């Protein structure tokens, strides 16, 4: 795709998660250009559902800023669910939803309204060929896998014309999304159905090929959290225009902080490149706090594979929030920790540290006196131990209240039109209107009026508007304050009406029926075909043999349940490409309770495959 020109800058979207409508509103106020949220069912977070009425009210709220609402309908569906999904989608369209994020191709064969469709990251869009196919199938935006490098993103950008969406922050799945079957095979809970049991966060024992125990109770498949704040501009240059924050189960404080954090970084880039990029929604966000990503839940941060060099990306010692380092222990006696602190702490802060066995121990700070910390429970930490704060009480308390505002800039011109007053109003969204007063008696003013009239016109505290400029052409005549207030109120009502009338939703792209599925004529359970209409979709696009989804039929003996770009050998310094077989003799096996996983290493492709051993599968 060509570099954006001066006359056609690329709209940049900050896309935030929301567990419910209240959090969605908070996300928009704190800078989100769009929000993704679950509806009544069929979203990939079964614990985050919302009524259609709540979503409709949310769409009305977002429209004020021309922000967008995307609803996740991104589980695979069974045949008996297709009609219910069809009915729900029609209600969502009438509610004003801008687009659906979907995984199941069967949805392209039901009676859909003309709503835009986004291909979920569950669609596993690893190649330019897959991206082009989904664009041709009718998708308006593609959510790329988290694993892609800048080079791979750019290759996909060159293959398609639709916007590309990429995760920029939040929890990481160790498997390619959509290609994790561990939950279903091992626990009967499908990630593709919104019920992931988080097998990857379990503690595992690692055994080598001789049966030797190499590591005990380590979270060997648990990854750190993503943070790509330093890579946003490079991602824009590679072709990403929608920056997605993970976390539809996160609380409001998390969403507020992380939205504000990325809003600032994206705005800085747009400000420096106004000829190339423009914000996709309107309004200025002013926060009453300094956003800091490390103050919200995190397992430590990684940019993942963005630069093609992952480094250490696992959080093998704990799947819990680690937080920010705040100092080191000088000595402790169980009741008191004397510390060398580099960050002020407060009573009620949540703290933690890794012990000599690298096990994470958390505690609540009961009180602090200088460099003396008094835990709420008896805690001993060895000298030199790094202390972390994973809950900043003062910061959390601030976020629990109203912590931001978002306003639309307006320009006003007051003038005379015969024996009436006229007020012309225009806003940054491109809306404008004029309104007239009833006839007034024109009398000379005894004192200057301009400043007083500006103050009256600027009283916009109960609205979303902010007076950006004011021009007074009415002259030095006396105008009662109530006339000015009435005129202002009518003008803003007209302005909001104009905004609603000018809103346009993107329509669904047409499907090219001659598009050929790029990955062969036979597909396996990894494509998650769970209903007759999804099957028909693939048949229509050149596939001749289709294995059902794992949720429909057993995938066979010792099935591959994860495909990962994460490599445990590389993480442990035993990469086979670098002669690491001497350090860690294979084949390697992970065990946790009654779960046993065999690891297979595809060194040519630099991939790790995780297979469930048959005697440990769900019965």
N, C-alpha and C positions, 0 to 999 in steps of 0.2 A: 504494500500500500504506500502511496506517495506520502512524503512528509507534509503535514498540515500546512496550508498556505496562510498568508497574512489575512486573507479574506474568508478563510474557512477553518478557524481553529477547532481542534478536537474537544468535544465536551468531556470533562473528566468527572467521574462519579465516585463518591465515597459511599459504599454500600454497607449498612449496619445490620446486625442481627437484632431480633426482638422476640422475646418469649411471649409477650402479650402487648396489647395496644398501648398501655401506659408506658412501657419501656420504649416502644416504637416512637411515641411522641417525644420522649426524652432524647432519643437518638437524633431526631430531626432538629430539635432545639439546640443540641450540642454539635450540630454541623453536618449530619448525614444528608446526602443528596437523594438517597433511596434507602428503603428498609425492606428486608425479607422476613417473612413471618408465616407461621403455619395457620391453616384454617381448621375446620372441624375434624378433619381426618386426612389420611394419605400424605402426611408430611414426614420427613425423615427424622423427626424428633417427636416421638409419640407423647412425650411429657410436655409439649409446648403447642397446645391447640387453642383456637380462638373462634368465637362465633362470627357468622357473616355480618351481623349487626355491628359488632365491634370493629370489624374490618372496614365496613362502609363508613363509619364515623372517622376512622383513621384516614381513609382516602380523602375525605372532605378536609380534614386537618392538613394533610400533606399538600393538598392542592393550593393552599395559600402561598406556599413557597415554590410551587411547581416541582416539588419532590415527588418521587415515585414509590409506589407500593407493589412489591413482588410477593406473590404467595407461593409457598413451596408445596407442590403436589409431586414430590420426588421419591415416592416409594414405588416398588413394583406392585402391580395389581393382579388379583386373581379374577377369574372370569366373572364370578358372582358380584364383584365390586365395581365393574365397569359402569353400570347404569347409575349407581350412586355417585361415582366420580363425575360422570357427565352432568348430572343434576347440580352437584355442588359447584362445578366450574361455571355453569350458566348463571348461578346466583352470584358468584364472585365477579363475573363480568358486569352484571347489573349493579353491583356494589361499587364499581369504579376502579377495580384493580387494574394495574398497568400491564402486568405480565405474569405468567406462571413459570416457575422453575420446575422442570419435569425430567424424569429418568425413563419412564416406561413408554416405549414407542407405540404401545397400544392406544395411547391417548390421541395419536394422530389419525386414528381410524374411527373415533367416536364422533358424534354430532357436536363439534365444538363451535362456540361463538368465535368471532374473528379476533380473538385475543392473542397478543404476542406470546411466543413461547421461547424460553431460555433453556438451553441444554445444561442440565445439572452437572456438577463435577462427578456425580455418580455415573455419567455417561462415559467416563474414562477416555478423554480426548487426548491421547498421547501423540498423535501424528498429524501432519498437515492433511493427509488423505482422509482421516476420520473427521477432522474439522470441516473440510470442504463438503463431505457427504452430509453432515448434519446441517450445514448451512443450506444445501440444496434440498434437504428434507423439509425445510420450513422454519428453522430456528433463527431467531432474531439476535441472540446473544449467546456466546459460548463460555461456559465456566471451565477454565483449564485446570488440569491436575496441579496439585501443589508441588509436585516433583520436578516440574520443567525448569530448565535453565533459561537464561536470557536468549541464548542462541536458538534454543528450541521454540521459545515463544515467538521470536522474530520469524522463524520458518513458517509457523502457523499463520502469523499475521500476513505474510506474503501470499498465502494460499486462499484467504477469505476476505470478504468485504464487511462482514458484520462486526460489531464491537466484541472485544475480548475482555473477559472478566477473570481476575485472579485473586486468590487469597493473599492478604498482606500481613495478617496478624491472627494469632490464636492457636488453639490446640491442633496438633498434627496427628493424623492417622498414620500408622506405620505402613499400612497397605495402600496401594492405589485405591482411591474411593470407587465404590461400585464393584471392586474385585476382591472384597473381603467376605469370605464365607465361613470364617471361624466361629462366629457367634451362633449361626444356624446349625452347623455341623456338630459343634461341641456342646452347645447349651440350648438349642431349640429357639434361639432368639436372633432374628435376622436384622443385620444392619441395613439391608435393602428394604426392610419393612419398618424402619424407624425404631428398632428395639435392640440396638447394639449393647451387648453385655460387657464390652471393653475388655476382651481377652488380652489385648496388648498391654494393659496396665497391671496385669497380674505379676506377682513375684515368681520367677522360674529358677529351677536348678539347671545348670548346663553340664552336659556329659560329653566327653570326647568319644572317638571311635573305639577306644579300648574300655569304655565304661567308667572312666575316671571322672570324678566330680571336679569340675573346673571352677564353678561359681555356685554359691548357695543363696537362694532367695534374693535374687537380683531382678530388677525390672528391665529385663534385657530387650524387650520389644517396646518399651515406653520411651517416646521421644520428648525432647524439649518442646517449648512452644515457639511458634514462628513470630519473628519480628523483622520486618523488611523496611523499616522507616528509612534506613540509609540507602535503600535501593529503589525508592519510588521513581525518581527521575529516570533512572536507567530502564525501569519497567515501562514507563511512558514511551521512551524512545524505542523500545522493542515492540510496542504496539498495544500495551494494556491501557484501557480507558476506564475500566471499572475496578475499583480496589475494595476488596471484600474483607470484612472483619468476621472471623468465626465466632460463634458463641450464642446460639439460640436458647441455651439453657442458663446463660449467665444473668446475674442480677443487674439492676439499674445502675448501680455505682460503677460497675465494670464498663458497661456500655457508654455511660457518660464520659468517663475518663478516656477510654480508648478512642472514641469518636473525636473528642476535642483534640487529642494528641495527634491523630492523623489529619484532622482538618487543618491544623496549623501548618503541617509539613506540606500538604498539597497546595494550600493557598500560597505558601512561599514560592513554590515552583511556578505556579500560574502567574504570580506577580512578576517573576523574572522572565517569563516567556509568554506574554499576552498575545503575541502573534501566532503562537502554536497551540495554546490550551485555553480553555474557558471552563468555568464551573458549570455543572449541568443543572443546578437549581439556583434559587435566589435567596438573598437575605444575608445579613451580617451577624455572625455569632460572637457574642461577648461572654466569656466565662469568668466566674468569680473565683477561679482556682488556677493553679499552674498544672496542666495535665502532665502526667509522668507514667509511662507504660509500666515501669518496674513496680509501681505501687498497686497494680491490680494483679489478680491471680496469674501466676506464671510458674513454670517448671524450669526456669532458665530460658534463655533465648537463643535462637539460631535463625539465620536467613535461609536455611535449608539448602536446596541445590541451586539457588539462584545464579551463583557464579560458577557452577559446575564443580565446585570443590566443597563437599559437605563438612569436612572436619569432624569434630566430635558433636554428634547431634542427638545422642540419647541421654535420657535422665534415668540412668540405671539404678540409682540408689533410692529414689522416691518418686512416686507419681503425684505427690502432693505439691501445693504451691510453695516454692522456695522463697520468693520475694527478693528483697534488695539487701546486699551486705551492708552492715551498719557499724561494724567494729570487730575487735578481737578480745577474747577473754584474757585477763591478766591472772586472775585466780578466782576460785569459788569454793564455797564450803557446803553447798546444798541449799542453804537458805538465802545466800546473797552471792551475786556474781559481780566482781569488780572488773570493769571493762575499759579498754581504750576505744572510745567512741569517735566516729567521724561524722555522725548524724545525730541530731537531737532526738530523743525518744520521749514518750509520754506514758502516763498511767493508762493501762488498758491495751497497749500495743500487743499484737500477736508476734511472737518471736520463735526462732528455731535454730538448730545447729546440727551438723553431722558429727556423730561420735567417732570413736577410734575405729569402729567397724563400718563406718560410713552409713550408719542408719540415722535417719532424720528424726530428731526429737523436737516436738513443738511445745511451747508453753505461753501462758499469758503473763504479761508484765503487770504485777499488782501495783507496784509503785517504783519510782526512781528518785534517787537523791544524788545528784551530781553524776559520778561515774559508777554509782552503786545501784545494781538492779536487783529488785526483790521479786522473784517469781511467785505466782499464785500457788504453785505446788513445788515440792522439794526437787531441785534440779542440780546436777553436778556436771560441769563442763570443764574439760582439761584446759590448762593455759595454752594460748596460741590458737584455740578454736575460733573459727570465724562465726560471728553471730549474724543472723539474717532477720529482717523484719518482714513478715508476710501479711501483716495487717496494721496499717497506720490509722489508729483510731480517730485522730483529729481530721485526717484527710477523708476517711470514710464518713464521719459525721457531717462534714461539709457537703459531700456528695449526696447525703440522704435528704438534704434540703434543696430548695430551688437554687441551682448553681450556675445557670446560664440563661441568656435571652437571645432571641433571634429576631431581627427586625428588617422590614422592607423600606428602602429609601424612597421618599416621595418629594416631588417638587410642586410648589403651589404658586399660583399667580392670582392675585385679587385685583379685580378691575370693575369699572362701571360699564353697564350696558343700558343706556338710556336712564330710566328711573329705577333700575334694578342693579343689584350686585351680582357679579359673575365670579365663580371660582373655578379656575382650570387646575386640574391635578394630573400628574403623570408619575409613574413609578418605574423602578429598575426592571420590572418584568416585561415592560413594553406596553403596559396598559395606560389609557388616558381617558379623561372624561371632563365634562363641564356641567356646572349646575347654576341655576339662577334663583335669586331670592324673590319674594313677593316685592311689589313696588315699595320703595322706601321714600321717606321725606329727606331730601338732601339739604343739610345744614352745615355751615362752616364749623370746624372744630375750634375750640378755644385754646387747645394745647396740641403739640405734635402727637400723631396717632400711630405712626408706623411701628415703633417698637412694641407698643401695647398690643397691636393687632397681630404682630408676629408671635407674641407669647401665647395669645389665644389660639392661633392656628397650630402652634406647636404642642398643644396639650393632647398628646396621642397615647398617653400611658396605658389606656385600657384596650388598645388596638395592637396590631402587629407592625404598625408603621412608625417611621422615624423621619422627622422633617429634615430633609437634606438641603433644600434651598427655598427661599421665599422672596417673591417679588410683589411689591405693593404699588399698583397703578391707580388706586382709587382716589388718591389725592387727600388733602387735609380736610376731610369731611367727618362729621360725627356718625359713627355706626355703633349701635348698641351691641354689647358683648354677646347677648343672646342670639342676635342675628348672625353674628360671625360663627358662633358655635353650631348653630343649626345648619348653616351653609357647609361648614366643615364636615359635619356628620353625614349630610346627604351626599356630599362628594365622595366620601370614603365608601359609602354603601354602593354607589354607582361603580366605583373603582373595583370593588370586590366582585360585583356582578359581571363587569367586563372581563375580569380574570377568569371566572368560571366559564364564560361563553367562549373564550379563546383557547381553553385547554383542549389539546388533541392527544388522544392515545394512539400509540403505534399499533398498526394492524398486523395480524399474523402474516408472515411471508408465505407465498404459494409453495407447494411441494412439487418438486420436479420428479415425476414418476419414472423418468428414464435414468435417474441417478443410480449408480451401481454401488452396492455395499463394497467397500474397498478391501476388506480383510478375508476374502475368499467366499466360496459357495457353501462352506460348512461352518457352523458356529456351535460353540459348546455352552455349557452352563455358565461360563464366565460372562456371557452377554445378558443373562438374567431375563430370559423370555418366560414369562409366567402366565400368559393368557393368550387366547386364540387371536386377538387382534394384533398383539405384538408379533405373533408368528406370521400373520398375514402381511404385516408391514415389511418384514424381512424377505418374505417370498416375493412381494411386489418389487423388491430392489435386488433381485438376482440370487438370493440365497436358496439352496435346494435342500439342505439337510440341517435340521435344528434340534439340538439337545435342549430339553427343558431346563429351567432354572433349578438350582439345588433345592429350593423350597418346594418344588413340584415333584421332583424325582431324585433319588439318591445319585450323587455324582460318581459313585463307584468306590472301590477300595483305596484307602490311603489318599484321599483327594487333596488336591492343592487348594488350600483355604486362604492363602494370602500371596500376593505378588508385591514385592517391595523393592524400592531403590535403596533403601537402608540395608547395609550389610553388617551383620554382627561381627564377622571376621575383621572387617576394616575398623569397626568401632573398638575392637579389642587389640588392635595392632597385629593382626594375623592375616592380612590380605594375601590371598594365594598368588596374586600377580607380583607380589613383592617377596615371595619366598616364605610366606607365613605358615606353611603346612608343618614346619618343624616346631612352631610355637603351639599349634592347636591342631592335633591330628583328627581328621574326620572319619566317618560322618558324625555330625554334631546333632545332639538331641536336646530339646527343652522339655522339662517336666514341671507341672504345677498341679498338685493334687492328683486327680484322675485324668488330667490332660497331658498328652504326649505329642510333641511336634517334632518332625524331622526336617532339618534344614538342608536345602539344596542350593548350590551356588552356581549361577550362570555367569562366569567371569567374563565371557566375551561381551555380553550385554551389560555387565556390571549390575546384575539383579540378584536378589535372594528370593527363593520360593519356599514357602512354609507349607508342609504337608501334615495333615492330621493322621496319626497312626490309627489303624482300623480298630484295634482293641480298646481305644479310648474314646471312640466317637459316641455321640448321643444315641441312645437306644429308643 
